[in-house]
Amino acid sequence: MKKQKAGTKLSITYAVFVILMITVVAVVFYRYSKDSIYEDGVSNLIQTTDATMEQIDNRLANMEQAAVDVLTNANFLDLWQEFAGSWNQEDGQDVKRILVNSYKNKSDIRRITVYDKTGSFICTGDAEAERADVASRVEYIESKYSFNAADSRVFLGPAEDFWAPSTKGVVITEIKPIKTPSKEIVGYIEVQQNYFYIRNICNVKWSGNDLNTIVFIGEQEDLFYADVTWKNPEDKIWHFAEMTEQYVKVRDTGSEIVTMASSNYYSCRTVIVLPEKVLYKSLRNTIQGIVLVAVLLIAFTIIYILFVTKKIMRPIDTFVKMMQGTKLENFTEHQLTMDMDWETRILVTAFEDMAARLRKSMEREKQMADVQTKTLFGILQSEISPHFMYNTLGSIANMCENGEQQEAANACYCLSEIMRYASDYTTVEVTWQEELDNLKAYLAIMKSRYRQRLDYEITVHGDLDYFMLPKVTLQPLVENAIKYSLLESEHVFIQIYVVEFDGYAFVEIKDNGCGITQETVELVRSRIETFHRDHGSKEISDNLQFGGMGLSGTLIRLSIFFGEDFSYTILGENDTGGSTIVLKMKLE
């Protein structure tokens, strides 16, 4: 045994040392690599944001240059004013040539349009808009933006092509006012660019993962473009808008790295958000490799321990496994046949001797328990009050005298079912449906006796097809509720509510009678506790004779049948003034 203990301690010490060394190396490597990756990542992200902003600048500049080329044409203003005043198609062709010439070498420009507040417009390419639509567009633009500044312009983010909606095209737009030398606005020029150019620029990736890219533009810092993956993007976008109002190249929120770049030419800025989990993805892969190596070393250590101690500990291990697999039902079924040392042989022999004696004792105890339980069920089940039969027969006779043949026949059928159900002493447990049918027959007889003085309601929810319970469980409880309620109330209403929930059946029996005093509730609880505490037949008989097959007897039967899987609650006074009894029984 000393060698075994020393070997085990040595193996455990080695295993702990290896694990500690691996842990220290992993922590040092992680801290160093994390700092290095963070610095490189921030530097690369700043460069990416600057490059993205520069490309966006180029796209905006192309649209701006096309608009400027039109507006600086010497003939444009006169031709446009002539066309807008007369709607002369010949003048319109001259204006259209100027528009087309302005973006001949700009392949990213989709369309150039000029229009005024009356709805007059000239558009390159196909146009589906009506003058009324154009006038409404001008009214909206003027209500939202101011074009009084010397070099005013508006950039609009991705939207459906206003001029040709049937094409399903998505565009970004620049709108500039057309002004006379006296600064009077006589129209607007609109330059469109296909959306996918901006989309391709802002589709920034990091180690194969899409980054969240946001572009704000204009004096009001309107959202120009957003390519994000957040679940609630609007709140997050404006959160970063506020965060980047003051120019700071980099911000670290703890879970994300935010970089910003401003345009050199326009009131525009680009914000790119890099989640730290994406930044450290490669580090996690490296750590996973270290963990794999650690697991392999630990596995090697475990194999070493097993190899060293296996031969010495084999008899004890086998004995321990035998004990772990031993249950009350299979004592003495397992025998050790292998060679073992003297100490192990003493332990095994003592255990097997103890198991044999305990098994014999358990068999005797089980036989006594079976006999006792069957006897108790027989005594309890035979305690059905004969007064019920006498009263029912009297009620049937009265119905016959009054000519109520059908009602009398139904009562006879119900009584026959109840007597057949209760007199089968070979069966002590029944299905829920059988018990419910017996209860319905009993309630039908009571209804025929008391007529308008008695009403009842039975509600069942859940799957109770395979629920088994002791025979004649519900009838005594309902019988008590009716009996004591009729003494106090002119009209008695009995509610039986059954529900299956979380593997249990809950049965609630509620009446509107006089209720149950707290002393009676305590007396019932005392009887049940006494029954389980005292096991002699004399004490059992004394307990059951007081109260017959009523509340105490029924609860005792259920406690015998379900054991710890049964509980009950007695509410002496409910909302109607009567009593409520709730039973909880496990379905299995």
C-alpha positions in Angstrom: 0.0 0.0 0.0 2.9 2.4 0.8 4.4 1.9 -2.7 1.0 2.5 -4.2 0.5 5.7 -2.3 4.0 6.9 -3.2 3.6 6.1 -6.8 0.2 7.9 -6.9 1.7 11.0 -5.3 4.6 11.0 -7.7 2.3 10.7 -10.7 0.0 13.4 -9.5 2.9 15.7 -8.8 4.2 15.2 -12.3 0.8 15.8 -13.8 0.3 19.0 -11.8 3.8 20.3 -12.7 3.1 19.7 -16.4 -0.2 21.5 -16.3 1.2 24.4 -14.4 4.1 24.8 -16.9 1.8 24.7 -19.8 -0.5 27.2 -18.2 2.3 29.7 -17.5 3.7 29.4 -21.0 0.2 29.8 -22.5 -0.6 32.9 -20.4 2.8 34.6 -21.2 2.4 33.8 -24.9 -1.2 35.1 -24.9 -0.4 38.4 -23.2 2.6 39.1 -25.5 0.7 38.1 -28.7 -2.4 40.0 -27.8 -0.5 43.3 -27.4 1.4 42.8 -30.6 -1.7 41.9 -32.6 -3.6 44.9 -31.1 -0.9 47.4 -32.2 -0.6 45.9 -35.7 -4.3 45.7 -36.0 -5.0 49.3 -35.1 -2.3 50.5 -37.5 -3.7 48.4 -40.4 -7.2 49.5 -39.6 -6.3 53.2 -39.7 -4.7 52.6 -43.1 -7.7 50.7 -44.4 -10.1 53.5 -43.2 -7.9 56.2 -44.8 -7.8 54.3 -48.1 -11.6 53.7 -48.0 -12.2 57.4 -47.4 -9.9 58.3 -50.3 -11.7 56.0 -52.7 -15.1 57.5 -51.6 -13.6 61.0 -52.2 -12.7 60.0 -55.8 -16.3 58.8 -56.4 -17.8 61.9 -55.0 -15.3 64.0 -57.0 -16.3 62.3 -60.2 -19.9 63.3 -59.7 -18.9 66.8 -58.6 -16.7 67.2 -61.7 -19.5 66.1 -64.0 -21.8 68.7 -62.4 -19.2 71.4 -62.6 -18.5 70.7 -66.4 -22.2 71.2 -67.1 -22.6 74.4 -65.0 -19.4 76.0 -66.4 -20.5 75.5 -70.0 -20.9 78.9 -71.6 -24.2 78.1 -73.3 -25.8 75.9 -70.7 -27.6 78.5 -68.5 -29.2 80.3 -71.5 -30.3 77.1 -73.2 -31.7 75.7 -69.9 -33.7 78.9 -69.2 -35.1 78.9 -72.7 -36.1 75.3 -72.4 -37.6 75.7 -69.0 -39.6 78.7 -70.1 -40.9 77.3 -73.4 -40.5 73.5 -73.0 -39.0 73.6 -76.6 -37.7 70.1 -77.5 -35.1 71.6 -79.8 -33.6 73.6 -77.0 -33.8 70.5 -74.9 -31.6 68.5 -77.3 -28.9 71.2 -77.0 -29.0 70.9 -73.2 -28.9 67.2 -73.4 -25.8 67.2 -75.6 -24.0 69.3 -72.9 -25.1 66.8 -70.2 -23.9 63.8 -72.2 -20.5 65.5 -73.1 -19.8 66.1 -69.4 -19.4 62.4 -68.5 -18.1 60.9 -71.7 -15.0 59.7 -70.0 -16.6 59.0 -66.6 -17.8 55.4 -66.8 -19.1 55.4 -63.2 -21.7 58.1 -64.0 -25.1 56.6 -64.6 -27.2 59.6 -65.5 -27.3 63.5 -65.3 -30.6 65.3 -65.0 -31.5 69.0 -64.8 -35.0 70.2 -63.6 -36.8 73.1 -61.9 -39.6 73.5 -59.4 -42.3 73.6 -62.2 -41.4 70.0 -63.1 -39.5 70.8 -66.3 -36.6 68.4 -66.8 -34.1 67.0 -69.2 -32.6 63.6 -68.5 -29.9 61.5 -70.2 -31.1 58.0 -70.7 -34.7 56.8 -70.3 -36.9 58.7 -67.9 -40.3 57.5 -66.6 -41.0 60.5 -64.2 -43.9 62.9 -64.8 -43.7 66.7 -64.3 -45.8 66.5 -61.2 -43.5 63.9 -59.7 -40.5 66.1 -60.5 -42.1 69.2 -58.9 -42.9 67.2 -55.8 -39.2 66.1 -55.6 -38.0 69.7 -55.8 -40.4 70.7 -53.1 -39.1 67.9 -50.8 -35.5 68.7 -51.5 -35.9 72.5 -50.8 -37.8 71.7 -47.6 -35.0 69.6 -46.3 -31.8 71.2 -47.6 -30.6 74.8 -47.9 -28.8 75.8 -51.2 -28.0 79.4 -50.3 -24.3 78.9 -49.7 -21.9 79.7 -52.5 -20.8 76.2 -53.1 -23.8 74.3 -51.8 -24.5 70.7 -52.8 -26.2 67.6 -51.3 -25.1 64.0 -51.5 -27.8 61.4 -51.1 -27.1 57.8 -50.1 -28.2 54.6 -51.9 -31.8 54.8 -53.1 -34.0 53.5 -56.0 -33.5 55.4 -59.3 -36.2 58.1 -59.2 -36.0 58.6 -62.9 -36.4 55.0 -64.0 -37.9 52.9 -61.1 -38.8 50.0 -63.4 -35.1 49.2 -63.8 -34.8 48.4 -60.1 -31.5 50.3 -60.1 -30.0 51.6 -56.9 -27.9 54.8 -57.1 -26.1 57.4 -55.1 -26.8 61.0 -56.0 -25.4 64.5 -56.0 -27.7 67.5 -56.3 -26.4 71.1 -57.0 -28.4 74.3 -57.6 -28.4 76.0 -61.0 -27.8 79.7 -60.3 -27.9 82.8 -62.4 -25.2 85.5 -62.0 -27.5 87.2 -59.6 -27.5 84.1 -57.4 -31.1 83.2 -58.3 -31.8 79.4 -58.3 -33.4 78.5 -61.6 -33.2 74.7 -61.3 -31.1 71.8 -60.1 -28.6 69.4 -61.6 -28.6 65.9 -60.4 -25.7 63.5 -61.0 -26.2 59.7 -60.4 -23.7 57.0 -59.9 -24.4 53.3 -59.6 -24.5 52.2 -56.0 -22.3 49.1 -56.4 -19.2 51.3 -56.8 -19.6 52.6 -53.2 -20.7 49.2 -52.0 -17.5 47.6 -53.4 -15.4 50.3 -51.7 -17.1 49.9 -48.3 -17.1 46.1 -48.4 -14.1 45.9 -46.0 -13.0 42.5 -44.8 -10.7 41.4 -42.0 -9.5 37.8 -41.9 -12.5 36.9 -44.1 -15.0 38.6 -41.8 -17.1 41.6 -42.9 -16.4 44.8 -41.0 -19.1 47.4 -40.1 -18.5 50.4 -42.4 -20.5 53.7 -41.9 -20.3 56.9 -44.0 -21.7 60.2 -42.7 -22.0 63.2 -45.0 -23.3 66.8 -45.1 -23.5 69.6 -42.6 -26.3 67.7 -40.8 -24.2 64.6 -40.7 -26.8 62.5 -42.6 -26.2 58.8 -43.0 -24.8 58.3 -46.5 -23.9 54.6 -46.4 -24.0 51.7 -43.9 -22.7 48.2 -44.4 -23.3 46.6 -40.9 -24.1 43.3 -39.4 -25.7 44.4 -36.1 -29.1 43.1 -35.1 -30.4 46.6 -34.2 -28.4 48.7 -36.7 -30.1 52.1 -36.2 -29.2 52.5 -32.5 -25.6 51.3 -33.1 -25.1 53.6 -36.1 -26.1 56.8 -34.3 -24.2 55.7 -31.3 -21.0 55.7 -33.4 -22.1 59.0 -35.0 -22.1 60.7 -31.6 -18.8 58.9 -30.7 -17.0 60.3 -33.8 -18.4 63.8 -33.8 -15.0 65.1 -32.5 -12.2 64.0 -34.7 -10.2 61.2 -33.1 -8.4 58.6 -35.2 -9.0 55.6 -33.0 -11.4 54.7 -30.1 -11.5 51.5 -28.1 -14.8 50.6 -26.6 -13.5 47.5 -24.9 -15.3 45.2 -27.3 -14.7 47.1 -30.6 -12.0 49.2 -32.2 -13.4 52.3 -34.0 -11.3 54.2 -36.6 -12.4 57.4 -38.4 -11.1 59.2 -41.5 -12.4 62.6 -42.8 -12.7 63.7 -46.4 -10.2 66.2 -47.7 -12.8 67.9 -50.0 -16.3 67.4 -48.6 -18.1 67.4 -45.3 -17.8 63.6 -45.0 -16.3 61.0 -42.7 -15.9 57.2 -42.8 -16.1 55.1 -39.7 -15.0 51.5 -39.6 -15.8 49.2 -36.6 -13.6 46.1 -35.9 -14.9 43.7 -33.3 -12.1 42.6 -31.0 -13.2 39.0 -31.4 -12.4 39.3 -35.1 -9.1 41.0 -34.4 -8.0 38.2 -32.1 -9.3 35.3 -34.2 -5.9 34.2 -35.3 -4.7 34.4 -31.7 -7.5 32.2 -30.6 -6.5 29.7 -33.3 -3.0 29.7 -31.9 -4.2 29.2 -28.4 -6.4 26.3 -29.5 -3.2 24.7 -30.9 -1.5 25.2 -27.5 -4.5 23.8 -25.7 -4.3 20.8 -28.0 -0.7 20.2 -27.2 -1.5 20.6 -23.5 -4.3 18.0 -23.8 -1.9 15.6 -25.4 0.6 16.1 -22.6 -2.1 15.6 -20.0 -3.3 12.5 -21.8 0.3 11.2 -21.8 0.5 11.9 -18.0 -2.8 10.0 -17.4 -1.6 7.0 -19.5 1.6 7.0 -17.5 -0.3 7.0 -14.2 -2.6 4.2 -15.4 0.4 2.2 -16.6 2.4 2.5 -13.4 -0.5 1.9 -11.0 -2.6 -0.6 -12.9 -0.9 -3.8 -11.8 -0.7 -2.8 -8.2 -4.2 -1.4 -8.0 -6.0 -3.8 -10.2 -7.6 -6.0 -7.5 -8.7 -2.9 -5.5 -10.1 -1.2 -8.6 -12.0 -4.3 -9.6 -13.5 -4.6 -6.1 -14.5 -0.9 -6.2 -16.1 -1.2 -9.6 -18.0 -4.3 -8.3 -19.3 -2.3 -5.3 -20.2 0.7 -7.5 -22.3 -1.7 -9.8 -24.0 -3.4 -6.9 -27.6 -2.5 -6.2 -30.1 -3.7 -3.7 -31.5 -6.1 -6.3 -28.3 -7.8 -7.3 -26.4 -8.4 -4.0 -24.1 -11.5 -4.2 -24.5 -11.8 -8.0 -20.9 -10.5 -8.6 -17.9 -12.7 -7.6 -14.2 -11.9 -7.9 -12.3 -14.8 -9.4 -8.9 -13.1 -10.1 -5.8 -13.4 -7.9 -5.6 -10.8 -5.2 -3.4 -10.0 -2.2 -4.3 -11.0 1.3 -5.7 -7.6 2.4 -8.0 -7.4 -0.7 -9.2 -10.9 -0.1 -10.3 -10.0 3.5 -12.2 -7.0 2.2 -13.9 -9.0 -0.6 -14.9 -11.8 1.7 -16.3 -9.5 4.3 -18.3 -7.6 1.7 -19.8 -10.8 0.2 -20.8 -12.1 3.6 -22.5 -8.9 4.5 -24.2 -8.7 1.1 -25.6 -12.3 1.5 -27.0 -11.5 5.0 -28.5 -8.2 3.9 -30.1 -9.8 0.9 -31.9 -12.4 3.0 -33.1 -9.7 5.4 -34.3 -7.6 2.5 -36.2 -10.5 1.0 -38.0 -11.1 4.3 -38.8 -7.4 4.7 -40.1 -7.2 1.2 -42.4 -10.1 1.7 -43.7 -8.5 4.9 -44.2 -5.2 3.2 -46.1 -6.8 0.3 -48.5 -8.6 2.7 -48.9 -5.5 4.8 -49.7 -3.3 1.7 -52.2 -5.7 0.2 -53.9 -6.0 3.6 -54.0 -2.2 4.0 -55.5 -1.8 0.5 -58.1 -4.5 1.3 -59.1 -2.9 4.5 -59.3 0.6 3.0 -61.1 -0.5 -0.2 -63.8 -2.4 1.7 -64.8 0.6 3.8 -67.4 1.9 1.3 -70.3 3.2 3.4 -73.5 1.1 3.0 -75.6 4.2 3.6 -74.9 5.2 0.0 -76.5 2.1 -1.4 -79.6 2.4 0.9 -80.1 6.1 0.0 -79.6 5.4 -3.7 -82.1 2.5 -3.7 -84.6 4.7 -1.8 -84.1 7.5 -4.4 -84.7 5.0 -7.3 -87.9 3.8 -5.6 -89.1 7.4 -5.3 -88.5 8.0 -9.0 -90.4 4.9 -9.9 -93.4 6.1 -7.9 -93.3 9.5 -9.6 -93.3 7.9 -13.0 -89.7 8.8 -13.8 -88.8 5.5 -15.4 -85.9 6.7 -17.5 -84.2 8.5 -14.6 -84.7 5.5 -12.4 -83.2 3.2 -15.1 -80.2 5.5 -15.5 -79.7 5.6 -11.7 -79.8 1.7 -11.6 -77.2 1.5 -14.4 -74.9 3.9 -12.5 -75.4 2.1 -9.2 -74.6 -1.2 -11.0 -71.4 0.2 -12.5 -70.3 1.6 -9.1 -70.9 -1.7 -7.2 -69.2 -3.7 -10.0 -66.2 -1.3 -9.8 -65.9 -1.4 -6.0 -66.5 -5.1 -5.6 -63.5 -6.2 -7.7 -61.1 -6.9 -4.8 -58.5 -8.5 -7.1 -57.6 -5.0 -8.5 -56.2 -2.3 -6.3 -55.0 0.0 -9.1 -56.9 1.3 -12.1 -56.4 3.7 -15.0 -57.4 7.3 -14.7 -60.3 6.8 -17.2 -61.7 4.0 -15.1 -61.6 6.1 -12.0 -63.1 9.1 -13.8 -66.0 6.9 -15.2 -66.8 5.7 -11.7 -66.8 9.2 -10.3 -69.2 10.4 -13.1 -71.5 7.5 -12.3 -71.5 8.5 -8.6 -72.1 12.1 -9.4 -75.0 11.2 -11.7 -76.7 9.2 -8.9 -76.2 12.1 -6.5 -77.6 14.6 -9.0 -80.7 12.3 -9.5 -81.2 12.4 -5.7 -80.7 16.1 -5.0 -81.8 17.5 -8.3 -81.5 21.3 -8.4 -79.6 21.4 -5.0 -76.5 19.9 -6.6 -74.4 20.9 -9.6 -70.9 19.8 -10.6 -68.2 20.5 -13.2 -65.4 18.2 -14.3 -62.5 19.7 -16.3 -59.5 17.7 -17.5 -56.4 19.0 -19.3 -53.4 16.9 -20.4 -52.5 13.4 -21.4 -53.6 11.1 -18.6 -54.2 7.9 -20.6 -51.5 5.9 -18.8 -51.9 7.4 -15.4 -52.5 4.6 -12.7 -53.9 5.3 -9.2 -55.6 3.4 -6.4 -59.2 2.3 -7.0 -62.0 4.5 -5.4 -59.7 7.5 -4.8 -61.9 10.4 -6.0 -65.3 9.2 -4.9 -64.7 9.5 -1.1 -63.4 13.0 -1.5 -66.3 14.2 -3.6 -68.7 12.3 -1.3 -67.3 14.2 1.7 -67.6 17.5 -0.1 -71.3 16.9 -1.0 -72.2 15.5 2.4 -70.9 18.4 4.4 -71.8 21.1 1.9 -75.5 20.0 1.8 -75.7 20.6 5.6 -74.9 24.3 5.2 -75.9 25.3 1.6 -79.2 25.1 -0.2 -77.3 24.9 -3.5 -74.0 22.9 -3.7 -71.5 23.3 -6.5 -68.7 20.8 -6.8 -65.7 21.6 -9.1 -63.2 18.9 -10.1 -60.2 20.2 -12.0 -57.5 17.9 -13.3 -54.3 19.0 -15.1 -51.1 17.2 -16.2 -48.0 19.4 -15.8 -44.2 18.6 -15.6 -44.7 14.9 -15.1 -47.3 15.2 -12.4 -51.1 15.0 -12.2 -52.8 17.7 -10.1 -56.3 17.1 -8.9 -58.3 19.9 -7.3 -61.7 19.2 -5.6 -63.5 22.4 -4.6 -66.9 22.9 -2.9 -68.9 25.9 -1.7 -69.9 24.4 1.6 -69.0 25.4 5.2 -65.2 24.8 4.8 -62.9 22.8 7.1 -61.6 24.2 10.3 -57.9 24.4 11.0 -58.3 21.9 13.8 -59.8 19.3 11.4 -56.9 19.9 9.0 -54.3 19.4 11.7 -56.2 16.2 12.9 -56.1 14.8 9.3 -52.4 15.5 9.1 -51.8 13.9 12.5 -53.7 10.7 11.5 -51.5 10.3 8.4 -48.3 11.0 10.3 -49.3 8.5 13.0 -50.1 5.9 10.4 -46.6 6.2 8.8 -44.9 6.3 12.2 -46.7 3.2 13.7 -46.7 0.0 11.7 -48.8 -2.4 13.8 -52.1 -3.6 12.5 -54.0 -2.5 15.7 -52.8 1.1 15.3 -53.7 1.0 11.5 -57.2 -0.3 12.3 -57.8 2.4 15.0 -56.6 5.2 12.6 -58.9 4.1 9.8 -62.0 3.4 11.8 -62.1 7.1 12.8 -63.5 8.7 9.6 -63.9 5.6 7.6 -63.1 5.9 3.9 -63.2 9.8 4.0 -60.4 12.2 3.7 -57.8 10.6 6.0 -58.3 7.1 4.5 -58.0 8.3 1.0 -54.8 10.3 1.7 -53.3 7.3 3.5 -54.0 5.1 0.5 -52.4 7.6 -1.9 -49.3 7.9 0.3 -49.0 4.1 0.4 -49.4 3.9 -3.4 -47.2 6.8 -4.6 -44.8 7.0 -1.6 -42.6 10.2 -1.8 -44.1 11.0 -5.2 -47.4 12.1 -3.5 -48.3 15.3 -1.7 -51.5 17.1 -0.8 -52.8 20.5 0.2 -56.0 21.2 2.2 -57.4 24.7 2.0 -59.9 25.0 4.8 -61.7 28.1 3.3 -61.6 29.1 -0.4 -63.0 32.1 -2.2 -66.6 30.6 -2.0 -66.4 29.8 1.7 -66.0 26.1 1.1 -63.0 23.9 1.1 -60.4 22.9 -1.5 -58.3 19.8 -1.6 -55.3 19.5 -4.1 -53.6 16.2 -4.8 -50.2 16.0 -6.6 -49.2 12.6 -8.0 -46.4 11.5 -10.2 -47.5 10.2 -13.6 -45.0 7.4 -13.8 
